[in-house]
Amino acid sequence: MTEALHIVCPHCHTTNRVQAAQLGSQPDCGSCHQPLFTGAPLALDAASFGKHVQRSHIPVLVDFWAPWCGPCRQMAPAFAQAARELEPGVRLAKLDTEAHPQVAAPYNIRSIPTMVLFQGGRELSRISGAMGAADIVRWVRSVQAA
């Protein structure tokens, strides 16, 4: 018997039940019929942040960033590459702290970029500073293995 996981759709933000064994089979949303995994970071806002971080059964790696931040913009392609490597086991998302400071405030983000890995709504680990794709993937896997 396989485990049913809750996966939040990156398009309509509906929570879907997906068998763990089916994650690699490119599952679609039962509501909007779009792919549940796109291989690209998801842009979060105040409304979608809680849904993805709280409801998703897979880990969610959130990049807290701002458009004026040079290192944040420099890291964006590496973060996108890491999304292609880590999905469907980990959802990668970005939160613009300039546009949504009220979402970032409870997490005491002091410098950007800061990446926070969430599992089941709680913070597992965080790291600050721009990183390459291989370093992001290695860091996420080391946190998951711990």
Residue pairs with C-beta under 8 A, 6 or more apart in sequence:
2 19
2 20
2 21
2 22
3 19
3 20
4 17
4 18
4 19
4 20
5 17
5 18
5 19
5 20
5 23
5 57
5 58
6 15
6 16
6 17
6 18
6 55
6 56
6 57
7 15
7 16
7 17
7 18
7 23
7 27
7 36
7 56
7 57
7 58
8 14
8 15
8 16
8 51
8 52
8 55
8 56
8 91
9 15
9 16
9 29
9 31
9 32
9 34
9 36
10 34
10 36
10 37
10 38
10 42
10 91
11 29
11 32
11 34
12 29
12 31
12 32
12 34
13 47
13 48
13 51
13 52
14 29
14 30
14 31
14 32
15 51
15 55
16 27
16 29
16 30
16 31
16 36
18 27
18 36
23 37
23 58
23 88
23 89
24 88
26 35
26 36
26 37
27 35
27 36
27 37
28 34
28 35
28 36
29 35
29 36
36 88
37 87
37 88
37 91
38 87
39 83
39 84
39 87
40 80
40 83
40 84
41 63
41 79
41 80
41 83
41 92
41 93
41 94
42 48
42 52
42 91
42 92
42 93
42 94
43 93
43 94
43 96
44 52
44 62
44 93
44 94
44 95
44 100
44 103
45 95
45 99
45 100
45 103
46 100
46 102
46 103
49 62
49 95
49 100
49 103
52 60
52 91
52 93
53 60
53 62
53 118
53 121
54 121
56 91
57 120
58 88
58 89
58 90
58 91
59 89
59 90
59 91
59 117
59 118
59 119
59 124
59 140
59 144
60 90
60 91
60 92
60 93
60 117
60 118
60 119
61 82
61 86
61 90
61 91
61 92
61 93
61 115
61 116
61 117
61 118
61 136
61 140
62 93
62 94
62 95
62 115
62 116
62 117
62 118
63 72
63 75
63 79
63 92
63 93
63 94
63 95
63 113
63 114
63 115
64 95
64 97
64 104
64 107
64 109
64 112
64 113
64 114
64 115
64 116
65 72
65 75
65 76
65 94
65 95
65 96
65 97
65 112
65 113
66 72
66 96
66 97
66 98
66 112
67 73
67 96
67 98
68 98
69 112
69 113
71 112
71 113
71 129
71 130
72 112
72 113
72 130
74 130
75 113
75 130
75 131
77 133
78 130
78 131
78 132
78 133
78 135
78 136
79 92
79 94
79 133
79 136
81 133
82 92
82 133
82 136
82 137
82 140
83 92
85 133
85 137
86 92
86 137
86 140
90 117
90 140
90 144
95 103
95 104
97 103
97 104
97 109
97 112
107 116
107 123
110 128
111 128
111 129
112 128
113 128
113 129
113 130
114 126
114 127
114 128
115 126
115 127
115 128
115 131
115 136
115 139
116 123
116 125
116 126
117 123
117 124
117 125
117 126
117 140
117 143
118 124
124 143
125 143
127 139
131 139
